[in-house]
Every structure is written in C-alpha cells, then in structure tokens.
Amino acid sequence: MKQDSTRNTSYTVDCEDYVHVVKFNPFDSGDACSLIAYGGNNYVVIGTCRFQEEDAEVECMQYKTLRTFHHGVRVDAIAWSPETRLDALPPQIRFCTAASDRKLRLFTSDLQDKNEFKTFDGHSDYINDLVFAPKEGQEVASVSDDHTCRVWDLEGNEKAHFVLRSPGMSVCWHPEEAFKLMVAEKNGTIRFYDLITQQAILSLECEQTPLMSADWCLKNTLKIGAVAGSDWLIWDITRSSYPQDKRPVHVDRARLFRWSRVNENLFATTGYPGKTTTQLLVHHLGHPQPILTGTAAVGSGLTWHRTLPLCAVGGDHKIFFWVTEM
C-alpha cells in the first residue's frame, strides 16, 4: 500500500478488475479496521482498511481482502447492512448489490463455509441506488430508472412501492429518522416519504436538471446536498424548499455528491467520468474554493470513511484514497 505522489492521492489499493463502485461500511462492525466493499464487472470484494491517521503503528495504510464474491454480472451499487459484525463468533458480513440485470442480490457470509445470496426481482430498469434500514437492517430500499422506489424485506418481498415522476437517482435512510425515506429524482425533485403512512411529506426543488445524486447529512438531519447539471446545491429543510447555497463545480457535469460522516460542513463531488480522468473535489462550506482537488483514471463511485475525513473513488484496477483536513 504505497503513498502515491500523483495528484495528492494519499493511498491506492490495486484491484483485479475495473472498480465500478466502492463503499466503506457506514456502521460500526465492532473492529478497529474499516470494512470496504468494491464491485467490478462480475465480482464483489470485501476487505479491511487501517490508516496511519487512526493508528500510529500503521505505515501509510494496511489493506487486506477478506473474501471475493462471484457476482456474474456488473455491480452498479452496493449497500452495507448494520447487521455486519466482525466481533461476533462467527463474524457476519451482510450487504446488498444492484446489478446491470435489474436485480438486487443480498449476500450473507460468515467468511468461512456459509455464503448465501438471495435475488430480489421487481425493478424493470436500471437500479441507481439502494440502502439498508439503518437501525435493524431488516429492510432494503432501492430506486430505479423505472420511476419507482421500492422497499423490500430480507426475503425479497416488496413492502412498499412509491411511484416517482422521473428516474430515481438516490435513496437515503437516516439513522435518526428511521421512519422517513429521502428519494431524489432526475427531474430535480427530492421527496421525503413517511414509511408508516407511505405518503410524501416534504419536497425540495433543484430548479435545474439533471439531478444525478443527493445525500442526507449524517451529522445534521436538516441538511441535504445534491449535484444537478454542473452545480452542487445545499438545502436547510427548515428554511425553504429551494437551495440555500449552490455553486458551479464541474465543467461538464457533476455526477456524485457525498457528505462526510465526521463534519457537517465537509462534502465531496465527482465529475462525469471523462475519457481519461474523473475529477474529485472536496468542499468545505466555510471556504469559497474546493479544499482538495484530485483526479482518478476513469473513476467511479465515491465513499467517505466512517470516522476519518478520508474519501475513496474506484478506478481502473485501483481504488484511490484522499485524506483531507477537517
């Protein structure tokens, strides 16, 4: 695991294949290491990371692959379950994927002999995002180009079905708002649904399209962020349904928006994967300019570490990591 001198990448991990999606486990798994999952053209790899920023005995970064799961089809999105535990006997790894065949797959493994997966059928077009219920992990929500958001139990039964007005791009489930779901649509609307009444209770407007990605701030439930067109946009949901703050960031188009998990003013955006490089920008709401600019060879995916101001992007046979200031 070398420290990279190229455009301020802090670390890189070499991978067997092109990395389409990368995801740190956002939940505490009971271990000092962080779990990370990444997906390629037909497999998912689960590994652990430890960084010198959190452990002085680590030189740069340690990465170890725990298991590779054959997937058979391109992985488009990955969600971790809060039921994943490394401190249990035996350990339990549980995650769900969305694939290019429009199916969800729920994987459960004890990292030894027990490796199960279930397929959830129902979406009729590409699935853009998915998320586990953050408390108990007994349900999964997914959004698709088929203009629906669906909530499933772990047997693959559909528990709720919301009809959208355009493709669903992002879905978020906040641990402090367990009965609400945030759904962002490509037409620039972000809606919150009450999961008890299954009704929409609040909506936000970008006033520009296409909205490609949105996120609900972990550290402040009132803050929502998104990218639409070439801009990032931020809402305070108590103040207005229109963005409080917005700024053009990526020359062509912005692709992903992710809040840091450690600071409510820190977030990252990526540009569209270009022919050769993807631009990563890290922003702080107190600074007029991005505080970090990185480039990844045809990067895709964007994820923040659970406890460090560190984010990762997938790329061509690599995962790139950047450490930023708080």
Beta strands, then each sheet from edge to edge (+ up, - down):
strand 1: 11-14
strand 2: 21-24
strand 3: 34-39
strand 4: 43-51
strand 5: 61-70
strand 6: 75-80
strand 7: 93-99
strand 8: 104-109
strand 9: 115-120
strand 10: 127-132
strand 11: 139-144
strand 12: 148-153
strand 13: 158-163
strand 14: 168-172
strand 15: 180-185
strand 16: 189-194
strand 17: 199-205
strand 18: 211-216
strand 19: 223-228
strand 20: 231-236
strand 21: 245-248
strand 22: 254-259
strand 23: 266-271
strand 24: 277-284
strand 25: 292-297
strand 26: 300-304
strand 27: 310-315
strand 28: 318-323
sheet 1: 1+ 28- 27+ 26-
sheet 2: 2+ 3- 4+ 5-
sheet 3: 6+ 7- 8+ 9-
sheet 4: 10+ 11- 12+ 13-
sheet 5: 14+ 15- 16+ 17-
sheet 6: 18+ 19- 20+ 21-
sheet 7: 22+ 23- 24+ 25-
end
